[in-house]
Amino acid sequence: MKYLIVGLGNMGAEYENTRHNIGFSVLEHLARQKEASFKDDIHGDLANFRHKGRTYYLLKPSTFMNLSGKAVRYWTQKLSIAPENLLIITDDLNINFGDVRIRKKGSAGGHNGLSHIEQLLGHSNYNRMRLGIGGNFSKGHQVNFVLGKWNESEKAGLDAILSHAANAILDFGTMGMDETMNRFNKKI
């Protein structure tokens, strides 16, 4: 069995450690845990490892957030990933910081990266993990907030969130989506 786990974010030093790149941060955390290395490849950086007889491919798209569908479509086809074995990890400013919502399918909810994935895959029936970054910003400052660096309070809780999400990814492959949702949909 093989799984494609896609963390959404933007490549480049200016986007490192920003709220919008929490998908990248989760994959980097898991790759360190599993001693897997990312390598520059077509449409993104790719790492892989084996866990309990399953192969996990971790993808950080280089297509920028709003064009993530290009990388997702390419790698699902290249690796022959079944739709039920695809998991997209993204930030969500409509969810409180530290809240995790894992679903089998759903709407893009205004997230441009998810909208592009749905457009290029032709459906919204893929697994997603939304990690809450909160919505603590003044009117008109959404972009600055989303692309902003973590504040000190957020940094203090970030490792627990990344570990929780990494464990959810492993369980997704070994226990299935229903069990993963039951165990990992919660506030960290």
C-alpha positions as CSV (number, residue, x, y, z in Angstrom):
1,M,0.0,0.0,0.0
2,K,1.2,3.5,-0.8
3,Y,0.0,6.9,0.3
4,L,0.6,10.4,-0.9
5,I,0.6,13.0,1.8
6,V,0.7,16.6,0.5
7,G,1.5,19.5,2.8
8,L,0.4,22.8,1.3
9,G,2.6,25.8,1.5
10,N,4.9,28.1,-0.5
11,M,8.5,27.5,-1.4
12,G,11.1,30.1,-0.5
13,A,12.9,31.4,2.6
14,E,10.4,34.3,3.0
15,Y,7.6,31.8,3.6
16,E,9.4,29.5,6.1
17,N,7.8,29.3,9.6
18,T,4.7,31.1,8.4
19,R,1.2,30.1,9.3
20,H,0.3,29.4,5.7
21,N,3.2,26.8,5.5
22,I,2.0,24.6,8.4
23,G,1.4,21.8,5.8
24,F,5.1,21.9,5.0
25,S,6.0,22.1,8.7
26,V,4.1,18.9,9.4
27,L,5.8,17.0,6.6
28,E,9.2,18.2,7.7
29,H,8.5,17.1,11.2
30,L,7.5,13.7,10.1
31,A,10.4,13.3,7.7
32,R,12.9,14.1,10.5
33,Q,11.1,11.6,12.8
34,K,11.4,8.9,10.1
35,E,14.9,10.0,8.9
36,A,13.6,10.6,5.4
37,S,15.1,13.3,3.2
38,F,13.3,15.6,0.8
39,K,14.7,15.8,-2.8
40,D,13.9,18.4,-5.4
41,D,11.7,16.7,-8.0
42,I,9.0,17.6,-10.6
43,H,6.5,20.1,-9.1
44,G,7.9,19.8,-5.6
45,D,10.2,18.3,-3.0
46,L,9.5,14.6,-2.3
47,A,10.5,12.3,0.5
48,N,9.4,8.8,1.2
49,F,9.7,6.1,4.0
50,R,8.2,2.8,4.9
51,H,6.1,2.3,8.1
52,K,4.4,-1.0,9.1
53,G,4.5,-2.3,5.5
54,R,3.2,0.9,3.9
55,T,5.1,3.4,1.8
56,Y,4.4,7.1,2.5
57,Y,5.3,9.7,-0.1
58,L,5.5,13.2,1.4
59,L,5.1,16.1,-1.1
60,K,5.8,19.8,-0.6
61,P,4.6,21.3,-3.9
62,S,6.8,23.9,-5.5
63,T,3.9,25.3,-7.6
64,F,2.9,27.8,-4.8
65,M,-0.2,27.3,-2.7
66,N,-2.8,28.6,-5.3
67,L,-1.6,26.2,-8.0
68,S,-1.2,23.1,-5.8
69,G,-3.5,21.0,-8.0
70,K,-0.8,20.8,-10.6
71,A,1.6,19.0,-8.3
72,V,-1.1,16.8,-6.7
73,R,-2.5,15.7,-10.1
74,Y,1.0,14.9,-11.4
75,W,2.1,12.9,-8.4
76,T,-1.2,11.0,-7.9
77,Q,-0.9,9.9,-11.5
78,K,2.8,9.2,-11.5
79,L,2.7,7.1,-8.3
80,S,-0.8,5.6,-9.1
81,I,-2.2,6.8,-5.8
82,A,-5.8,5.7,-5.2
83,P,-8.0,8.7,-4.2
84,E,-8.6,7.2,-0.8
85,N,-4.9,7.1,-0.2
86,L,-4.4,10.8,-0.8
87,L,-4.2,13.2,2.2
88,I,-3.9,17.0,1.9
89,I,-2.7,19.0,4.9
90,T,-3.4,22.7,5.0
91,D,-3.9,25.7,7.3
92,D,-7.3,27.0,8.1
93,L,-7.9,30.5,9.5
94,N,-11.6,29.7,10.2
95,I,-10.5,27.2,12.8
96,N,-9.0,28.1,16.2
97,F,-5.3,27.7,16.6
98,G,-4.6,24.1,17.7
99,D,-7.8,22.6,16.4
100,V,-7.4,19.7,14.0
101,R,-10.2,18.7,11.6
102,I,-9.7,15.6,9.4
103,R,-12.4,14.7,6.8
104,K,-12.8,12.3,4.0
105,K,-14.2,15.0,1.6
106,G,-15.7,18.4,1.7
107,S,-15.6,21.8,0.2
108,A,-12.6,24.0,-0.4
109,G,-14.0,26.4,2.2
110,G,-12.5,29.4,0.4
111,H,-9.0,28.0,0.4
112,N,-7.4,28.7,-3.0
113,G,-5.0,25.7,-2.8
114,L,-7.9,23.2,-2.1
115,S,-10.0,24.9,-4.9
116,H,-7.2,24.3,-7.4
117,I,-6.7,20.7,-6.3
118,E,-10.4,20.1,-6.8
119,Q,-10.4,21.8,-10.1
120,L,-7.5,19.7,-11.5
121,L,-8.6,16.4,-9.9
122,G,-12.2,17.0,-11.0
123,H,-13.6,16.1,-7.6
124,S,-13.5,16.9,-3.9
125,N,-13.5,13.3,-2.7
126,Y,-10.1,13.4,-1.1
127,N,-9.0,13.3,2.5
128,R,-7.9,16.5,4.1
129,M,-6.4,17.6,7.4
130,R,-7.1,21.2,8.3
131,L,-4.9,22.7,11.0
132,G,-6.4,25.8,12.7
133,I,-4.2,28.9,12.6
134,G,-7.0,31.1,14.1
135,G,-8.3,34.4,12.7
136,N,-6.7,36.8,15.1
137,F,-6.2,39.7,12.6
138,S,-7.7,43.1,11.9
139,K,-10.1,43.7,9.0
140,G,-8.1,43.9,5.8
141,H,-5.0,42.2,7.3
142,Q,-5.8,38.6,6.4
143,V,-2.9,38.2,4.0
144,N,-0.4,39.6,6.4
145,F,-1.7,37.3,9.2
146,V,-1.7,34.1,7.0
147,L,1.7,34.9,5.6
148,G,3.1,36.1,8.9
149,K,5.5,34.2,11.2
150,W,4.2,32.4,14.3
151,N,4.0,34.6,17.4
152,E,5.7,33.5,20.7
153,S,2.5,32.0,22.1
154,E,1.8,30.0,18.9
155,K,5.4,28.8,18.8
156,A,5.0,27.4,22.3
157,G,2.2,25.1,21.1
158,L,3.4,24.3,17.6
159,D,5.5,21.2,18.3
160,A,2.6,19.5,19.9
161,I,0.4,20.2,16.9
162,L,3.1,19.0,14.5
163,S,3.6,15.8,16.5
164,H,-0.2,15.2,16.6
165,A,-0.5,15.7,12.8
166,A,2.5,13.5,12.1
167,N,0.9,10.7,14.2
168,A,-2.4,11.1,12.4
169,I,-0.6,10.6,9.1
170,L,0.9,7.4,10.2
171,D,-2.4,6.1,11.5
172,F,-4.1,7.2,8.3
173,G,-2.0,4.6,6.5
174,T,-2.2,1.8,9.1
175,M,-5.6,2.3,10.7
176,G,-7.7,3.9,8.0
177,M,-9.4,7.2,7.7
178,D,-12.4,6.5,10.1
179,E,-10.2,5.5,13.0
180,T,-7.8,8.5,12.3
181,M,-10.8,10.9,12.4
182,N,-12.0,9.4,15.6
183,R,-8.6,9.6,17.3
184,F,-7.2,12.9,16.0
185,N,-10.0,15.3,15.4
186,K,-9.5,17.5,18.5
187,K,-8.0,20.5,20.0
188,I,-4.3,20.2,20.9
